[in-house]
Amino acid sequence: MSSLDRKAIRADKWMQRFMKTGIPVAVVSVLSLWAGWLLKIPALGSVFMITASTALVIGMLYNIRFVILSVRQIKTKQDD
């Protein structure tokens, strides 16, 4: 797997979208968890659950897309 061009894979349009949406959602998730715990606001627990599950789904989609693109890249290198 060292022959992969990771920069080309990460330059994919959907990979960029997953990164630009997943990272802020994960940050909001962690912040709502800590703020809810420190400020004793139970509603932020619900915000955490929603944003954490959304960040998890986006992360899984990112990984699946990365594997698909890397397998596609390996197949095209083997065909050449």
mmCIF file of the N, C-alpha and C atoms, coordinates in Angstrom:
data_MODEL
# 
_entry.id   MODEL 
# 
loop_
_atom_site.group_PDB 
_atom_site.id 
_atom_site.type_symbol 
_atom_site.label_atom_id 
_atom_site.label_alt_id 
_atom_site.label_comp_id 
_atom_site.label_asym_id 
_atom_site.label_entity_id 
_atom_site.label_seq_id 
_atom_site.pdbx_PDB_ins_code 
_atom_site.Cartn_x 
_atom_site.Cartn_y 
_atom_site.Cartn_z 
_atom_site.occupancy 
_atom_site.B_iso_or_equiv 
_atom_site.pdbx_formal_charge 
_atom_site.auth_seq_id 
_atom_site.auth_comp_id 
_atom_site.auth_asym_id 
_atom_site.auth_atom_id 
_atom_site.pdbx_PDB_model_num 
ATOM 1   N N  . MET A 1 1  ? 0.809   -1.189 0.000   1.00 0.00 ? 1  MET A N  1 
ATOM 2   C CA . MET A 1 1  ? 0.000   0.000  0.000   1.00 0.00 ? 1  MET A CA 1 
ATOM 3   C C  . MET A 1 1  ? 0.859   1.263  0.000   1.00 0.00 ? 1  MET A C  1 
ATOM 4   N N  . SER A 1 2  ? 2.160   1.111  0.017   1.00 0.00 ? 2  SER A N  1 
ATOM 5   C CA . SER A 1 2  ? 3.017   2.292  0.027   1.00 0.00 ? 2  SER A CA 1 
ATOM 6   C C  . SER A 1 2  ? 3.079   2.965  -1.341  1.00 0.00 ? 2  SER A C  1 
ATOM 7   N N  . SER A 1 3  ? 2.576   2.308  -2.374  1.00 0.00 ? 3  SER A N  1 
ATOM 8   C CA . SER A 1 3  ? 2.613   2.901  -3.706  1.00 0.00 ? 3  SER A CA 1 
ATOM 9   C C  . SER A 1 3  ? 1.411   3.800  -3.981  1.00 0.00 ? 3  SER A C  1 
ATOM 10  N N  . LEU A 1 4  ? 0.592   4.037  -2.961  1.00 0.00 ? 4  LEU A N  1 
ATOM 11  C CA . LEU A 1 4  ? -0.570  4.899  -3.139  1.00 0.00 ? 4  LEU A CA 1 
ATOM 12  C C  . LEU A 1 4  ? -0.175  6.369  -3.180  1.00 0.00 ? 4  LEU A C  1 
ATOM 13  N N  . ASP A 1 5  ? -0.863  7.101  -4.011  1.00 0.00 ? 5  ASP A N  1 
ATOM 14  C CA . ASP A 1 5  ? -0.696  8.552  -4.043  1.00 0.00 ? 5  ASP A CA 1 
ATOM 15  C C  . ASP A 1 5  ? -1.811  9.147  -3.179  1.00 0.00 ? 5  ASP A C  1 
ATOM 16  N N  . ARG A 1 6  ? -1.534  9.293  -1.897  1.00 0.00 ? 6  ARG A N  1 
ATOM 17  C CA . ARG A 1 6  ? -2.552  9.730  -0.938  1.00 0.00 ? 6  ARG A CA 1 
ATOM 18  C C  . ARG A 1 6  ? -3.008  11.160 -1.196  1.00 0.00 ? 6  ARG A C  1 
ATOM 19  N N  . LYS A 1 7  ? -2.133  11.989 -1.709  1.00 0.00 ? 7  LYS A N  1 
ATOM 20  C CA . LYS A 1 7  ? -2.526  13.370 -2.005  1.00 0.00 ? 7  LYS A CA 1 
ATOM 21  C C  . LYS A 1 7  ? -3.569  13.409 -3.113  1.00 0.00 ? 7  LYS A C  1 
ATOM 22  N N  . ALA A 1 8  ? -3.423  12.541 -4.094  1.00 0.00 ? 8  ALA A N  1 
ATOM 23  C CA . ALA A 1 8  ? -4.400  12.494 -5.183  1.00 0.00 ? 8  ALA A CA 1 
ATOM 24  C C  . ALA A 1 8  ? -5.742  11.973 -4.680  1.00 0.00 ? 8  ALA A C  1 
ATOM 25  N N  . ILE A 1 9  ? -5.695  11.031 -3.762  1.00 0.00 ? 9  ILE A N  1 
ATOM 26  C CA . ILE A 1 9  ? -6.930  10.487 -3.207  1.00 0.00 ? 9  ILE A CA 1 
ATOM 27  C C  . ILE A 1 9  ? -7.631  11.540 -2.357  1.00 0.00 ? 9  ILE A C  1 
ATOM 28  N N  . ARG A 1 10 ? -6.868  12.247 -1.534  1.00 0.00 ? 10 ARG A N  1 
ATOM 29  C CA . ARG A 1 10 ? -7.472  13.263 -0.669  1.00 0.00 ? 10 ARG A CA 1 
ATOM 30  C C  . ARG A 1 10 ? -7.940  14.487 -1.446  1.00 0.00 ? 10 ARG A C  1 
ATOM 31  N N  . ALA A 1 11 ? -7.491  14.638 -2.674  1.00 0.00 ? 11 ALA A N  1 
ATOM 32  C CA . ALA A 1 11 ? -7.925  15.759 -3.508  1.00 0.00 ? 11 ALA A CA 1 
ATOM 33  C C  . ALA A 1 11 ? -9.278  15.493 -4.162  1.00 0.00 ? 11 ALA A C  1 
ATOM 34  N N  . ASP A 1 12 ? -9.815  14.301 -3.969  1.00 0.00 ? 12 ASP A N  1 
ATOM 35  C CA . ASP A 1 12 ? -11.120 13.959 -4.522  1.00 0.00 ? 12 ASP A CA 1 
ATOM 36  C C  . ASP A 1 12 ? -12.192 14.895 -3.962  1.00 0.00 ? 12 ASP A C  1 
ATOM 37  N N  . LYS A 1 13 ? -13.165 15.210 -4.789  1.00 0.00 ? 13 LYS A N  1 
ATOM 38  C CA . LYS A 1 13 ? -14.203 16.166 -4.420  1.00 0.00 ? 13 LYS A CA 1 
ATOM 39  C C  . LYS A 1 13 ? -14.982 15.706 -3.187  1.00 0.00 ? 13 LYS A C  1 
ATOM 40  N N  . TRP A 1 14 ? -15.351 14.441 -3.142  1.00 0.00 ? 14 TRP A N  1 
ATOM 41  C CA . TRP A 1 14 ? -16.129 13.933 -2.008  1.00 0.00 ? 14 TRP A CA 1 
ATOM 42  C C  . TRP A 1 14 ? -15.287 13.801 -0.748  1.00 0.00 ? 14 TRP A C  1 
ATOM 43  N N  . MET A 1 15 ? -14.021 13.485 -0.910  1.00 0.00 ? 15 MET A N  1 
ATOM 44  C CA . MET A 1 15 ? -13.144 13.402 0.260   1.00 0.00 ? 15 MET A CA 1 
ATOM 45  C C  . MET A 1 15 ? -13.011 14.776 0.906   1.00 0.00 ? 15 MET A C  1 
ATOM 46  N N  . GLN A 1 16 ? -12.898 15.809 0.084   1.00 0.00 ? 16 GLN A N  1 
ATOM 47  C CA . GLN A 1 16 ? -12.822 17.170 0.598   1.00 0.00 ? 16 GLN A CA 1 
ATOM 48  C C  . GLN A 1 16 ? -14.116 17.550 1.329   1.00 0.00 ? 16 GLN A C  1 
ATOM 49  N N  . ARG A 1 17 ? -15.244 17.156 0.774   1.00 0.00 ? 17 ARG A N  1 
ATOM 50  C CA . ARG A 1 17 ? -16.529 17.453 1.422   1.00 0.00 ? 17 ARG A CA 1 
ATOM 51  C C  . ARG A 1 17 ? -16.646 16.752 2.767   1.00 0.00 ? 17 ARG A C  1 
ATOM 52  N N  . PHE A 1 18 ? -16.225 15.489 2.808   1.00 0.00 ? 18 PHE A N  1 
ATOM 53  C CA . PHE A 1 18 ? -16.287 14.752 4.074   1.00 0.00 ? 18 PHE A CA 1 
ATOM 54  C C  . PHE A 1 18 ? -15.397 15.396 5.126   1.00 0.00 ? 18 PHE A C  1 
ATOM 55  N N  . MET A 1 19 ? -14.206 15.844 4.725   1.00 0.00 ? 19 MET A N  1 
ATOM 56  C CA . MET A 1 19 ? -13.308 16.490 5.683   1.00 0.00 ? 19 MET A CA 1 
ATOM 57  C C  . MET A 1 19 ? -13.868 17.823 6.161   1.00 0.00 ? 19 MET A C  1 
ATOM 58  N N  . LYS A 1 20 ? -14.392 18.611 5.226   1.00 0.00 ? 20 LYS A N  1 
ATOM 59  C CA . LYS A 1 20 ? -14.869 19.951 5.580   1.00 0.00 ? 20 LYS A CA 1 
ATOM 60  C C  . LYS A 1 20 ? -16.143 19.923 6.415   1.00 0.00 ? 20 LYS A C  1 
ATOM 61  N N  . THR A 1 21 ? -16.899 18.856 6.350   1.00 0.00 ? 21 THR A N  1 
ATOM 62  C CA . THR A 1 21 ? -18.087 18.754 7.192   1.00 0.00 ? 21 THR A CA 1 
ATOM 63  C C  . THR A 1 21 ? -17.845 17.918 8.443   1.00 0.00 ? 21 THR A C  1 
ATOM 64  N N  . GLY A 1 22 ? -17.051 16.880 8.322   1.00 0.00 ? 22 GLY A N  1 
ATOM 65  C CA . GLY A 1 22 ? -16.847 15.963 9.452   1.00 0.00 ? 22 GLY A CA 1 
ATOM 66  C C  . GLY A 1 22 ? -16.051 16.557 10.595  1.00 0.00 ? 22 GLY A C  1 
ATOM 67  N N  . ILE A 1 23 ? -15.031 17.314 10.289  1.00 0.00 ? 23 ILE A N  1 
ATOM 68  C CA . ILE A 1 23 ? -14.186 17.880 11.346  1.00 0.00 ? 23 ILE A CA 1 
ATOM 69  C C  . ILE A 1 23 ? -14.957 18.895 12.193  1.00 0.00 ? 23 ILE A C  1 
ATOM 70  N N  . PRO A 1 24 ? -15.670 19.858 11.597  1.00 0.00 ? 24 PRO A N  1 
ATOM 71  C CA . PRO A 1 24 ? -16.444 20.775 12.449  1.00 0.00 ? 24 PRO A CA 1 
ATOM 72  C C  . PRO A 1 24 ? -17.545 20.077 13.258  1.00 0.00 ? 24 PRO A C  1 
ATOM 73  N N  . VAL A 1 25 ? -18.180 19.074 12.675  1.00 0.00 ? 25 VAL A N  1 
ATOM 74  C CA . VAL A 1 25 ? -19.219 18.343 13.411  1.00 0.00 ? 25 VAL A CA 1 
ATOM 75  C C  . VAL A 1 25 ? -18.598 17.630 14.610  1.00 0.00 ? 25 VAL A C  1 
ATOM 76  N N  . ALA A 1 26 ? -17.430 17.055 14.427  1.00 0.00 ? 26 ALA A N  1 
ATOM 77  C CA . ALA A 1 26 ? -16.757 16.378 15.537  1.00 0.00 ? 26 ALA A CA 1 
ATOM 78  C C  . ALA A 1 26 ? -16.344 17.373 16.623  1.00 0.00 ? 26 ALA A C  1 
ATOM 79  N N  . VAL A 1 27 ? -15.895 18.542 16.223  1.00 0.00 ? 27 VAL A N  1 
ATOM 80  C CA . VAL A 1 27 ? -15.514 19.574 17.199  1.00 0.00 ? 27 VAL A CA 1 
ATOM 81  C C  . VAL A 1 27 ? -16.740 20.024 17.993  1.00 0.00 ? 27 VAL A C  1 
ATOM 82  N N  . VAL A 1 28 ? -17.843 20.250 17.313  1.00 0.00 ? 28 VAL A N  1 
ATOM 83  C CA . VAL A 1 28 ? -19.080 20.632 18.010  1.00 0.00 ? 28 VAL A CA 1 
ATOM 84  C C  . VAL A 1 28 ? -19.519 19.529 18.958  1.00 0.00 ? 28 VAL A C  1 
ATOM 85  N N  . SER A 1 29 ? -19.344 18.297 18.541  1.00 0.00 ? 29 SER A N  1 
ATOM 86  C CA . SER A 1 29 ? -19.716 17.167 19.380  1.00 0.00 ? 29 SER A CA 1 
ATOM 87  C C  . SER A 1 29 ? -18.916 17.154 20.677  1.00 0.00 ? 29 SER A C  1 
ATOM 88  N N  . VAL A 1 30 ? -17.614 17.285 20.571  1.00 0.00 ? 30 VAL A N  1 
ATOM 89  C CA . VAL A 1 30 ? -16.763 17.268 21.763  1.00 0.00 ? 30 VAL A CA 1 
ATOM 90  C C  . VAL A 1 30 ? -17.040 18.479 22.645  1.00 0.00 ? 30 VAL A C  1 
ATOM 91  N N  . LEU A 1 31 ? -17.216 19.637 22.033  1.00 0.00 ? 31 LEU A N  1 
ATOM 92  C CA . LEU A 1 31 ? -17.503 20.842 22.817  1.00 0.00 ? 31 LEU A CA 1 
ATOM 93  C C  . LEU A 1 31 ? -18.840 20.748 23.549  1.00 0.00 ? 31 LEU A C  1 
ATOM 94  N N  . SER A 1 32 ? -19.841 20.171 22.892  1.00 0.00 ? 32 SER A N  1 
ATOM 95  C CA . SER A 1 32 ? -21.134 20.036 23.560  1.00 0.00 ? 32 SER A CA 1 
ATOM 96  C C  . SER A 1 32 ? -21.063 19.030 24.695  1.00 0.00 ? 32 SER A C  1 
ATOM 97  N N  . LEU A 1 33 ? -20.261 18.000 24.552  1.00 0.00 ? 33 LEU A N  1 
ATOM 98  C CA . LEU A 1 33 ? -20.087 17.040 25.633  1.00 0.00 ? 33 LEU A CA 1 
ATOM 99  C C  . LEU A 1 33 ? -19.451 17.701 26.844  1.00 0.00 ? 33 LEU A C  1 
ATOM 100 N N  . TRP A 1 34 ? -18.366 18.409 26.630  1.00 0.00 ? 34 TRP A N  1 
ATOM 101 C CA . TRP A 1 34 ? -17.666 19.063 27.736  1.00 0.00 ? 34 TRP A CA 1 
ATOM 102 C C  . TRP A 1 34 ? -18.493 20.187 28.338  1.00 0.00 ? 34 TRP A C  1 
ATOM 103 N N  . ALA A 1 35 ? -19.123 20.999 27.507  1.00 0.00 ? 35 ALA A N  1 
ATOM 104 C CA . ALA A 1 35 ? -19.931 22.101 28.024  1.00 0.00 ? 35 ALA A CA 1 
ATOM 105 C C  . ALA A 1 35 ? -21.131 21.583 28.809  1.00 0.00 ? 35 ALA A C  1 
ATOM 106 N N  . GLY A 1 36 ? -21.744 20.531 28.319  1.00 0.00 ? 36 GLY A N  1 
ATOM 107 C CA . GLY A 1 36 ? -22.875 19.941 29.034  1.00 0.00 ? 36 GLY A CA 1 
ATOM 108 C C  . GLY A 1 36 ? -22.469 19.377 30.377  1.00 0.00 ? 36 GLY A C  1 
ATOM 109 N N  . TRP A 1 37 ? -21.293 18.794 30.440  1.00 0.00 ? 37 TRP A N  1 
ATOM 110 C CA . TRP A 1 37 ? -20.813 18.225 31.699  1.00 0.00 ? 37 TRP A CA 1 
ATOM 111 C C  . TRP A 1 37 ? -20.400 19.321 32.673  1.00 0.00 ? 37 TRP A C  1 
ATOM 112 N N  . LEU A 1 38 ? -19.673 20.316 32.177  1.00 0.00 ? 38 LEU A N  1 
ATOM 113 C CA . LEU A 1 38 ? -19.196 21.385 33.062  1.00 0.00 ? 38 LEU A CA 1 
ATOM 114 C C  . LEU A 1 38 ? -20.319 22.309 33.527  1.00 0.00 ? 38 LEU A C  1 
ATOM 115 N N  . LEU A 1 39 ? -21.241 22.637 32.626  1.00 0.00 ? 39 LEU A N  1 
ATOM 116 C CA . LEU A 1 39 ? -22.310 23.570 32.954  1.00 0.00 ? 39 LEU A CA 1 
ATOM 117 C C  . LEU A 1 39 ? -23.572 22.882 33.464  1.00 0.00 ? 39 LEU A C  1 
ATOM 118 N N  . LYS A 1 40 ? -23.562 21.553 33.487  1.00 0.00 ? 40 LYS A N  1 
ATOM 119 C CA . LYS A 1 40 ? -24.708 20.757 33.959  1.00 0.00 ? 40 LYS A CA 1 
ATOM 120 C C  . LYS A 1 40 ? -25.983 21.075 33.173  1.00 0.00 ? 40 LYS A C  1 
ATOM 121 N N  . ILE A 1 41 ? -25.841 21.079 31.844  1.00 0.00 ? 41 ILE A N  1 
ATOM 122 C CA . ILE A 1 41 ? -26.980 21.320 30.953  1.00 0.00 ? 41 ILE A CA 1 
ATOM 123 C C  . ILE A 1 41 ? -27.298 20.011 30.226  1.00 0.00 ? 41 ILE A C  1 
ATOM 124 N N  . PRO A 1 42 ? -28.376 19.339 30.604  1.00 0.00 ? 42 PRO A N  1 
ATOM 125 C CA . PRO A 1 42 ? -28.695 18.040 29.996  1.00 0.00 ? 42 PRO A CA 1 
ATOM 126 C C  . PRO A 1 42 ? -29.018 18.117 28.503  1.00 0.00 ? 42 PRO A C  1 
ATOM 127 N N  . ALA A 1 43 ? -29.493 19.252 28.034  1.00 0.00 ? 43 ALA A N  1 
ATOM 128 C CA . ALA A 1 43 ? -29.840 19.374 26.610  1.00 0.00 ? 43 ALA A CA 1 
ATOM 129 C C  . ALA A 1 43 ? -28.614 19.219 25.725  1.00 0.00 ? 43 ALA A C  1 
ATOM 130 N N  . LEU A 1 44 ? -27.459 19.581 26.244  1.00 0.00 ? 44 LEU A N  1 
ATOM 131 C CA . LEU A 1 44 ? -26.248 19.430 25.439  1.00 0.00 ? 44 LEU A CA 1 
ATOM 132 C C  . LEU A 1 44 ? -25.858 17.956 25.267  1.00 0.00 ? 44 LEU A C  1 
ATOM 133 N N  . GLY A 1 45 ? -26.387 17.103 26.120  1.00 0.00 ? 45 GLY A N  1 
ATOM 134 C CA . GLY A 1 45 ? -26.186 15.668 25.929  1.00 0.00 ? 45 GLY A CA 1 
ATOM 135 C C  . GLY A 1 45 ? -26.867 15.173 24.662  1.00 0.00 ? 45 GLY A C  1 
ATOM 136 N N  . SER A 1 46 ? -28.044 15.712 24.408  1.00 0.00 ? 46 SER A N  1 
ATOM 137 C CA . SER A 1 46 ? -28.752 15.361 23.166  1.00 0.00 ? 46 SER A CA 1 
ATOM 138 C C  . SER A 1 46 ? -28.007 15.887 21.949  1.00 0.00 ? 46 SER A C  1 
ATOM 139 N N  . VAL A 1 47 ? -27.484 17.104 22.063  1.00 0.00 ? 47 VAL A N  1 
ATOM 140 C CA . VAL A 1 47 ? -26.688 17.667 20.967  1.00 0.00 ? 47 VAL A CA 1 
ATOM 141 C C  . VAL A 1 47 ? -25.464 16.789 20.719  1.00 0.00 ? 47 VAL A C  1 
ATOM 142 N N  . PHE A 1 48 ? -24.836 16.332 21.806  1.00 0.00 ? 48 PHE A N  1 
ATOM 143 C CA . PHE A 1 48 ? -23.680 15.450 21.665  1.00 0.00 ? 48 PHE A CA 1 
ATOM 144 C C  . PHE A 1 48 ? -24.052 14.158 20.947  1.00 0.00 ? 48 PHE A C  1 
ATOM 145 N N  . MET A 1 49 ? -25.148 13.552 21.335  1.00 0.00 ? 49 MET A N  1 
ATOM 146 C CA . MET A 1 49 ? -25.544 12.273 20.723  1.00 0.00 ? 49 MET A CA 1 
ATOM 147 C C  . MET A 1 49 ? -25.809 12.437 19.222  1.00 0.00 ? 49 MET A C  1 
ATOM 148 N N  . ILE A 1 50 ? -26.455 13.511 18.860  1.00 0.00 ? 50 ILE A N  1 
ATOM 149 C CA . ILE A 1 50 ? -26.764 13.741 17.437  1.00 0.00 ? 50 ILE A CA 1 
ATOM 150 C C  . ILE A 1 50 ? -25.490 14.033 16.647  1.00 0.00 ? 50 ILE A C  1 
ATOM 151 N N  . THR A 1 51 ? -24.651 14.932 17.171  1.00 0.00 ? 51 THR A N  1 
ATOM 152 C CA . THR A 1 51 ? -23.446 15.298 16.425  1.00 0.00 ? 51 THR A CA 1 
ATOM 153 C C  . THR A 1 51 ? -22.408 14.181 16.434  1.00 0.00 ? 51 THR A C  1 
ATOM 154 N N  . ALA A 1 52 ? -22.343 13.410 17.507  1.00 0.00 ? 52 ALA A N  1 
ATOM 155 C CA . ALA A 1 52 ? -21.390 12.301 17.545  1.00 0.00 ? 52 ALA A CA 1 
ATOM 156 C C  . ALA A 1 52 ? -21.766 11.228 16.533  1.00 0.00 ? 52 ALA A C  1 
ATOM 157 N N  . SER A 1 53 ? -23.057 10.916 16.459  1.00 0.00 ? 53 SER A N  1 
ATOM 158 C CA . SER A 1 53 ? -23.465 9.908  15.476  1.00 0.00 ? 53 SER A CA 1 
ATOM 159 C C  . SER A 1 53 ? -23.273 10.416 14.049  1.00 0.00 ? 53 SER A C  1 
ATOM 160 N N  . THR A 1 54 ? -23.518 11.697 13.834  1.00 0.00 ? 54 THR A N  1 
ATOM 161 C CA . THR A 1 54 ? -23.296 12.275 12.504  1.00 0.00 ? 54 THR A CA 1 
ATOM 162 C C  . THR A 1 54 ? -21.814 12.244 12.139  1.00 0.00 ? 54 THR A C  1 
ATOM 163 N N  . ALA A 1 55 ? -20.957 12.598 13.087  1.00 0.00 ? 55 ALA A N  1 
ATOM 164 C CA . ALA A 1 55 ? -19.514 12.566 12.835  1.00 0.00 ? 55 ALA A CA 1 
ATOM 165 C C  . ALA A 1 55 ? -19.043 11.140 12.581  1.00 0.00 ? 55 ALA A C  1 
ATOM 166 N N  . LEU A 1 56 ? -19.624 10.180 13.287  1.00 0.00 ? 56 LEU A N  1 
ATOM 167 C CA . LEU A 1 56 ? -19.257 8.778  13.076  1.00 0.00 ? 56 LEU A CA 1 
ATOM 168 C C  . LEU A 1 56 ? -19.633 8.312  11.679  1.00 0.00 ? 56 LEU A C  1 
ATOM 169 N N  . VAL A 1 57 ? -20.813 8.672  11.230  1.00 0.00 ? 57 VAL A N  1 
ATOM 170 C CA . VAL A 1 57 ? -21.260 8.287  9.882   1.00 0.00 ? 57 VAL A CA 1 
ATOM 171 C C  . VAL A 1 57 ? -20.386 8.943  8.816   1.00 0.00 ? 57 VAL A C  1 
ATOM 172 N N  . ILE A 1 58 ? -20.084 10.223 8.999   1.00 0.00 ? 58 ILE A N  1 
ATOM 173 C CA . ILE A 1 58 ? -19.236 10.923 8.035   1.00 0.00 ? 58 ILE A CA 1 
ATOM 174 C C  . ILE A 1 58 ? -17.839 10.300 8.006   1.00 0.00 ? 58 ILE A C  1 
ATOM 175 N N  . GLY A 1 59 ? -17.320 9.937  9.165   1.00 0.00 ? 59 GLY A N  1 
ATOM 176 C CA . GLY A 1 59 ? -16.012 9.282  9.229   1.00 0.00 ? 59 GLY A CA 1 
ATOM 177 C C  . GLY A 1 59 ? -16.005 7.934  8.536   1.00 0.00 ? 59 GLY A C  1 
ATOM 178 N N  . MET A 1 60 ? -17.069 7.170  8.715   1.00 0.00 ? 60 MET A N  1 
ATOM 179 C CA . MET A 1 60 ? -17.167 5.878  8.027   1.00 0.00 ? 60 MET A CA 1 
ATOM 180 C C  . MET A 1 60 ? -17.242 6.059  6.522   1.00 0.00 ? 60 MET A C  1 
ATOM 181 N N  . LEU A 1 61 ? -18.027 7.030  6.086   1.00 0.00 ? 61 LEU A N  1 
ATOM 182 C CA . LEU A 1 61 ? -18.121 7.301  4.646   1.00 0.00 ? 61 LEU A CA 1 
ATOM 183 C C  . LEU A 1 61 ? -16.775 7.737  4.074   1.00 0.00 ? 61 LEU A C  1 
ATOM 184 N N  . TYR A 1 62 ? -16.037 8.539  4.847   1.00 0.00 ? 62 TYR A N  1 
ATOM 185 C CA . TYR A 1 62 ? -14.698 8.962  4.429   1.00 0.00 ? 62 TYR A CA 1 
ATOM 186 C C  . TYR A 1 62 ? -13.790 7.749  4.244   1.00 0.00 ? 62 TYR A C  1 
ATOM 187 N N  . ASN A 1 63 ? -13.812 6.844  5.215   1.00 0.00 ? 63 ASN A N  1 
ATOM 188 C CA . ASN A 1 63 ? -12.951 5.663  5.132   1.00 0.00 ? 63 ASN A CA 1 
ATOM 189 C C  . ASN A 1 63 ? -13.351 4.745  3.990   1.00 0.00 ? 63 ASN A C  1 
ATOM 190 N N  . ILE A 1 64 ? -14.640 4.569  3.787   1.00 0.00 ? 64 ILE A N  1 
ATOM 191 C CA . ILE A 1 64 ? -15.104 3.726  2.680   1.00 0.00 ? 64 ILE A CA 1 
ATOM 192 C C  . ILE A 1 64 ? -14.680 4.325  1.342   1.00 0.00 ? 64 ILE A C  1 
ATOM 193 N N  . ARG A 1 65 ? -14.848 5.631  1.206   1.00 0.00 ? 65 ARG A N  1 
ATOM 194 C CA . ARG A 1 65 ? -14.443 6.309  -0.038  1.00 0.00 ? 65 ARG A CA 1 
ATOM 195 C C  . ARG A 1 65 ? -12.942 6.197  -0.250  1.00 0.00 ? 65 ARG A C  1 
ATOM 196 N N  . PHE A 1 66 ? -12.158 6.320  0.832   1.00 0.00 ? 66 PHE A N  1 
ATOM 197 C CA . PHE A 1 66 ? -10.709 6.199  0.721   1.00 0.00 ? 66 PHE A CA 1 
ATOM 198 C C  . PHE A 1 66 ? -10.311 4.810  0.233   1.00 0.00 ? 66 PHE A C  1 
ATOM 199 N N  . VAL A 1 67 ? -10.948 3.789  0.767   1.00 0.00 ? 67 VAL A N  1 
ATOM 200 C CA . VAL A 1 67 ? -10.639 2.418  0.342   1.00 0.00 ? 67 VAL A CA 1 
ATOM 201 C C  . VAL A 1 67 ? -11.032 2.206  -1.114  1.00 0.00 ? 67 VAL A C  1 
ATOM 202 N N  . ILE A 1 68 ? -12.192 2.701  -1.500  1.00 0.00 ? 68 ILE A N  1 
ATOM 203 C CA . ILE A 1 68 ? -12.633 2.550  -2.893  1.00 0.00 ? 68 ILE A CA 1 
ATOM 204 C C  . ILE A 1 68 ? -11.647 3.217  -3.845  1.00 0.00 ? 68 ILE A C  1 
ATOM 205 N N  . LEU A 1 69 ? -11.238 4.444  -3.522  1.00 0.00 ? 69 LEU A N  1 
ATOM 206 C CA . LEU A 1 69 ? -10.303 5.156  -4.401  1.00 0.00 ? 69 LEU A CA 1 
ATOM 207 C C  . LEU A 1 69 ? -8.919  4.517  -4.406  1.00 0.00 ? 69 LEU A C  1 
ATOM 208 N N  . SER A 1 70 ? -8.475  3.998  -3.269  1.00 0.00 ? 70 SER A N  1 
ATOM 209 C CA . SER A 1 70 ? -7.154  3.373  -3.239  1.00 0.00 ? 70 SER A CA 1 
ATOM 210 C C  . SER A 1 70 ? -7.149  2.058  -4.015  1.00 0.00 ? 70 SER A C  1 
ATOM 211 N N  . VAL A 1 71 ? -8.212  1.283  -3.914  1.00 0.00 ? 71 VAL A N  1 
ATOM 212 C CA . VAL A 1 71 ? -8.298  0.037  -4.691  1.00 0.00 ? 71 VAL A CA 1 
ATOM 213 C C  . VAL A 1 71 ? -8.362  0.359  -6.180  1.00 0.00 ? 71 VAL A C  1 
ATOM 214 N N  . ARG A 1 72 ? -9.111  1.385  -6.523  1.00 0.00 ? 72 ARG A N  1 
ATOM 215 C CA . ARG A 1 72 ? -9.198  1.808  -7.924  1.00 0.00 ? 72 ARG A CA 1 
ATOM 216 C C  . ARG A 1 72 ? -7.830  2.250  -8.447  1.00 0.00 ? 72 ARG A C  1 
ATOM 217 N N  . GLN A 1 73 ? -7.080  2.965  -7.614  1.00 0.00 ? 73 GLN A N  1 
ATOM 218 C CA . GLN A 1 73 ? -5.748  3.426  -8.011  1.00 0.00 ? 73 GLN A CA 1 
ATOM 219 C C  . GLN A 1 73 ? -4.776  2.256  -8.166  1.00 0.00 ? 73 GLN A C  1 
ATOM 220 N N  . ILE A 1 74 ? -4.854  1.285  -7.283  1.00 0.00 ? 74 ILE A N  1 
ATOM 221 C CA . ILE A 1 74 ? -3.977  0.106  -7.378  1.00 0.00 ? 74 ILE A CA 1 
ATOM 222 C C  . ILE A 1 74 ? -4.298  -0.688 -8.642  1.00 0.00 ? 74 ILE A C  1 
ATOM 223 N N  . LYS A 1 75 ? -5.591  -0.841 -8.955  1.00 0.00 ? 75 LYS A N  1 
ATOM 224 C CA . LYS A 1 75 ? -5.966  -1.578 -10.161 1.00 0.00 ? 75 LYS A CA 1 
ATOM 225 C C  . LYS A 1 75 ? -5.486  -0.879 -11.420 1.00 0.00 ? 75 LYS A C  1 
ATOM 226 N N  . THR A 1 76 ? -5.557  0.439  -11.468 1.00 0.00 ? 76 THR A N  1 
ATOM 227 C CA . THR A 1 76 ? -5.089  1.145  -12.657 1.00 0.00 ? 76 THR A CA 1 
ATOM 228 C C  . THR A 1 76 ? -3.551  1.053  -12.771 1.00 0.00 ? 76 THR A C  1 
ATOM 229 N N  . LYS A 1 77 ? -2.838  1.033  -11.659 1.00 0.00 ? 77 LYS A N  1 
ATOM 230 C CA . LYS A 1 77 ? -1.382  0.874  -11.723 1.00 0.00 ? 77 LYS A CA 1 
ATOM 231 C C  . LYS A 1 77 ? -0.996  -0.535 -12.153 1.00 0.00 ? 77 LYS A C  1 
ATOM 232 N N  . GLN A 1 78 ? -1.781  -1.526 -11.755 1.00 0.00 ? 78 GLN A N  1 
ATOM 233 C CA . GLN A 1 78 ? -1.488  -2.896 -12.166 1.00 0.00 ? 78 GLN A CA 1 
ATOM 234 C C  . GLN A 1 78 ? -1.802  -3.117 -13.631 1.00 0.00 ? 78 GLN A C  1 
ATOM 235 N N  . ASP A 1 79 ? -2.794  -2.430 -14.159 1.00 0.00 ? 79 ASP A N  1 
ATOM 236 C CA . ASP A 1 79 ? -3.138  -2.559 -15.568 1.00 0.00 ? 79 ASP A CA 1 
ATOM 237 C C  . ASP A 1 79 ? -2.086  -1.936 -16.469 1.00 0.00 ? 79 ASP A C  1 
ATOM 238 N N  . ASP A 1 80 ? -1.384  -0.926 -15.970 1.00 0.00 ? 80 ASP A N  1 
ATOM 239 C CA . ASP A 1 80 ? -0.345  -0.263 -16.764 1.00 0.00 ? 80 ASP A CA 1 
ATOM 240 C C  . ASP A 1 80 ? 0.911   -1.042 -16.801 1.00 0.00 ? 80 ASP A C  1 
# 
